[in-house]
Amino acid sequence: MGKKGEEIARADQAKQILEHPLYVEALATVKEALVQYLLDTKVAEEVERDRLYITIKALDLVNQHITSVLETGKLAEREQEDFLTQ
């Protein structure tokens, strides 16, 4: 399988992950809990707020990476289709 084929296969896997109910639930539940913890910090708990903020951003980065894999695969699929129709 070539590079385009691998990207298309990875896109299929990324789509399965992003659409899987357990992943969607876990992402929403964890992010909601982290935001609530962040909102519940006291004024003097700057370090804790920073830690929670970084954790929330890291969670977003994981989701963005999986979405990026999906988008890359979609682009590879379109390029492959365009190549085959020429």
Secondary structure, DSSP 4 states (H G I P E B T S, - for coil): --HHHHHHHHHHHHHHHHH-HHHHHHHHHHHHHHHHHHHT--TT-HHHHHHHHHHHHHHHHHHHHHHHHHHHHHHHHHHHHHHHT-
